[in-house]
Amino acid sequence: MTIQAVHQAIQMQQQAQVAQMMQSQYMSYAQLPVQSIHYDVYPAGLSRINGQ
């Protein structure tokens, strides 16, 4: 294997790890109850905007 091939393999592996992390984060967000997002996060953002 050339150095370039090794480098490419490492890069592909890193990209796969990042994609996996993003996917698992997205899955955990998707599993949150919709109500907690609606009542806790959303109004907090609105009140911050209105406060200014």
C-alpha positions as CSV (number, residue, x, y, z in Angstrom):
1,M,0.0,0.0,0.0
2,T,1.3,3.4,-0.8
3,I,1.2,6.3,1.7
4,Q,-1.6,7.9,-0.4
5,A,-3.7,4.8,-0.1
6,V,-3.2,4.6,3.6
7,H,-4.1,8.3,4.0
8,Q,-7.2,7.8,1.9
9,A,-8.3,4.8,4.0
10,I,-7.8,6.8,7.2
11,Q,-9.8,9.7,5.8
12,M,-12.7,7.3,4.7
13,Q,-12.7,5.8,8.2
14,Q,-12.9,9.2,9.9
15,Q,-15.7,10.3,7.6
16,A,-17.6,7.1,8.5
17,Q,-17.1,7.7,12.2
18,V,-18.4,11.3,11.9
19,A,-21.4,10.1,9.9
20,Q,-22.1,7.5,12.5
21,M,-21.9,10.1,15.3
22,M,-24.2,12.5,13.5
23,Q,-26.7,9.7,12.8
24,S,-26.7,8.5,16.5
25,Q,-27.2,12.1,17.7
26,Y,-30.1,12.6,15.2
27,M,-31.7,9.4,16.4
28,S,-31.5,10.5,20.0
29,Y,-33.1,13.8,19.1
30,A,-35.8,12.1,17.1
31,Q,-36.6,9.9,20.2
32,L,-37.3,12.9,22.4
33,P,-40.9,13.5,23.2
34,V,-42.3,16.2,20.9
35,Q,-44.0,18.0,23.8
36,S,-40.8,18.6,25.8
37,I,-39.3,20.2,22.7
38,H,-42.4,22.3,22.1
39,Y,-42.9,23.5,25.6
40,D,-39.3,23.8,27.0
41,V,-37.1,24.8,24.1
42,Y,-39.4,26.7,21.7
43,P,-40.9,29.3,24.1
44,A,-37.5,29.9,25.7
45,G,-36.2,31.0,22.3
46,L,-39.2,33.2,21.7
47,S,-39.0,34.9,25.1
48,R,-35.3,35.6,24.4
49,I,-36.2,37.3,21.1
50,N,-39.1,39.3,22.7
51,G,-36.8,40.4,25.6
52,Q,-34.6,42.3,23.2
